Amino acid sequence: MPVPLLDVNAQNHPLEAEFTEAFLRVFRSGQFIMGQEVTALETALAELTGSRHCLGVSSGTDAILLALMALDIGLGDEVLVPTFTFFATAGCVSRTGATPVFVDACPVCFNLDVEDARAKLTSRTKAIIPVHLFGQSADMNPILALAGEHGLRVIEDAAQSLGASYRDRPCGSLGDFGTYSFFPSKNLGGFGDAGALVCQDDALAERARILRNHGSQPK
């Protein structure tokens, strides 16, 4: 018999009363974009991920794109990305005008191979995007050391790894930015698509907030 890859009804239907209450709360508030519910989620996610700042966005893809934009990654730049990941990791780099440079995956953990990343460095390399695949953290200490040696920005793609940690530190909290996805099949799935961006740096977080709102501050 066919076995579904994902049965969202099995996990959602037992919580129907709670979901209905939340839906009605938002419906009655009239705040369908941002608002108190999003702020409450951002606060909870910041605490869960050990981050100073959290920004809710429309998808995990937009979280990566927003991080790249906030770091001024663009035309002429190169960004190191793993070969084994969802295509949004490299696709977002291309959308900024930068060039994704593919790095081999470790045959044991399937995450980015740091030594191959070192071999792919050029004068145009501006950032590296380690992916915490299947809930398993990339080896961040060597990645952060490589980034520190060469002045690279680090964007953690933790779309599949909300709640995972690396040496007792939450995945997504170690680089310049951490990105998460709430696509229905993810660790924390939404009704539709959604994502989040976390950051420790006040100035970077503020820049990302402004870019999230089409560059306007105040609205």
C-alpha positions in Angstrom: 0.0 0.0 0.0 1.2 3.6 -0.6 2.8 5.3 2.4 2.8 9.1 2.2 6.1 10.9 2.7 4.3 13.4 4.9 0.9 13.4 6.5 0.2 16.8 7.8 -3.3 15.9 8.8 -2.0 13.3 11.3 -0.1 16.0 13.2 -2.5 18.9 12.7 -6.0 17.4 13.2 -5.5 16.5 16.9 -4.7 20.2 17.5 -7.7 21.5 15.6 -9.2 23.3 18.5 -6.0 25.2 19.3 -5.4 26.1 15.7 -9.0 27.3 15.3 -8.6 29.5 18.4 -5.4 31.0 17.0 -7.0 31.6 13.6 -9.9 33.3 15.1 -7.7 35.5 17.3 -5.8 36.7 14.2 -8.9 37.0 12.2 -10.6 39.2 14.8 -7.5 41.3 15.3 -7.4 42.3 11.6 -3.5 42.2 11.8 -2.7 39.8 8.9 0.7 41.2 8.2 3.2 41.2 11.1 1.4 42.2 14.3 1.5 40.7 17.8 1.4 37.1 16.8 4.5 37.4 14.7 6.3 39.4 17.4 5.4 36.7 19.9 6.8 34.0 17.6 10.0 36.0 17.0 10.5 36.4 20.7 10.1 32.7 21.3 12.4 31.8 18.4 15.1 34.2 19.6 15.0 32.5 23.0 15.0 29.0 21.5 18.0 29.8 19.2 20.0 31.8 21.7 19.9 34.8 19.4 19.6 38.5 20.2 17.3 39.2 17.2 14.7 37.2 15.2 12.8 38.4 12.1 9.8 36.5 10.7 9.8 36.2 6.9 7.7 34.5 4.3 9.9 31.5 3.7 13.3 29.9 4.4 14.3 31.0 1.0 13.6 34.6 1.7 15.5 34.3 5.0 18.7 33.4 3.0 18.1 36.1 0.4 17.5 38.7 3.1 20.7 37.7 4.9 22.7 38.0 1.7 21.2 41.4 1.0 21.9 42.7 4.5 25.5 41.6 4.0 25.7 43.5 0.7 26.5 40.3 -1.3 26.1 41.0 -5.0 27.5 41.2 -8.5 31.1 40.0 -8.7 31.0 38.2 -5.4 31.4 34.5 -4.8 29.7 32.5 -2.0 30.7 29.0 -1.0 27.8 26.6 -0.8 27.6 22.8 -0.4 26.8 20.6 -3.3 24.3 18.6 -1.2 21.4 20.9 -0.2 18.0 22.2 -1.3 18.5 24.4 -4.4 17.4 27.5 -2.6 20.8 27.7 -0.9 22.6 28.4 -4.2 19.5 29.9 -5.9 19.4 32.8 -3.4 23.1 33.6 -4.1 22.3 33.8 -7.9 19.4 36.1 -7.2 21.7 38.7 -5.7 23.9 38.6 -8.8 26.7 36.8 -7.0 28.1 33.4 -8.0 27.5 30.2 -6.0 30.7 28.2 -5.8 30.0 24.5 -5.0 31.9 22.8 -2.3 32.0 19.0 -1.8 30.0 17.3 0.9 31.6 15.2 3.7 31.0 11.5 2.9 30.3 10.8 6.6 28.0 13.7 7.7 26.9 14.9 4.2 27.6 18.5 5.3 30.1 21.0 3.8 33.7 19.7 3.5 35.8 22.5 5.1 39.0 21.5 3.3 37.4 21.6 -0.1 35.9 25.0 0.9 39.4 26.2 1.6 40.5 25.0 -1.9 37.7 26.9 -3.6 38.6 30.3 -2.0 39.4 33.1 -4.4 39.8 36.9 -4.0 36.1 37.3 -4.8 34.9 34.9 -2.1 32.8 37.0 0.4 30.7 34.5 2.3 30.1 30.8 3.1 26.7 29.1 3.7 27.1 25.9 5.8 23.9 23.8 5.8 22.8 21.8 8.8 21.4 18.9 6.9 18.8 16.5 8.3 19.0 18.0 11.7 22.7 17.3 11.9 25.0 20.3 12.5 27.8 21.2 10.2 31.2 21.2 11.9 31.1 24.9 12.7 34.4 25.5 14.5 36.6 24.8 11.4 34.1 26.8 9.2 34.2 29.8 11.5 38.0 29.6 11.7 38.2 29.5 7.9 35.8 32.5 7.7 37.8 34.4 10.3 41.1 33.8 8.5 39.7 35.2 5.2 37.2 37.8 6.4 34.2 35.8 5.1 30.6 36.2 6.3 28.8 33.1 7.6 25.1 32.4 6.9 23.9 29.2 8.5 21.1 27.4 6.6 19.3 25.7 9.4 16.1 25.1 7.5 16.1 21.5 8.5 17.6 21.9 12.0 15.5 24.1 14.3 16.3 22.8 17.8 19.6 21.1 16.8 22.8 22.3 18.4 26.6 22.3 17.9 28.7 21.9 21.0 25.8 23.1 23.2 25.1 26.1 21.0 21.9 26.3 18.8 22.4 25.8 15.1 21.9 29.2 13.4 23.3 31.2 16.3 27.0 30.9 15.5 27.4 32.8 12.2 26.4 36.3 11.1 22.9 35.1 10.3 21.0 31.9 10.8 18.0 31.0 8.6 15.0 28.7 9.2 12.2 27.3 7.2 8.6 26.6 8.4 7.6 24.8 5.3 5.0 22.1 6.3 7.5 19.3 6.1 10.1 21.0 8.4 10.7 20.5 12.1 8.2 23.2 12.9 5.8 23.3 10.0 3.4 26.1 9.2 0.1 26.3 7.3 1.7 27.2 4.0 5.2 28.7 3.9 7.2 30.8 6.4 10.6 31.3 7.7 12.8 33.2 10.1 16.2 35.0 10.2 18.2 35.2 13.4 21.2 37.4 14.2 23.4 38.5 17.1 24.6 41.8 15.7 22.3 44.8 16.4 23.3 46.8 13.3 22.9 43.8 10.9 19.6 43.0 12.4 18.3 46.5 12.0 19.5 46.5 8.3 17.7 43.3 7.8 14.5 44.7 9.3 14.6 47.7 7.0 15.2 45.5 4.0 12.3 43.2 5.1 10.0 46.2 4.8 11.1 47.3 1.2 13.8 49.6 2.7 11.4 51.8 4.5 12.0 53.0 8.1 9.6 54.1 9.4 6.8 52.6 7.3 
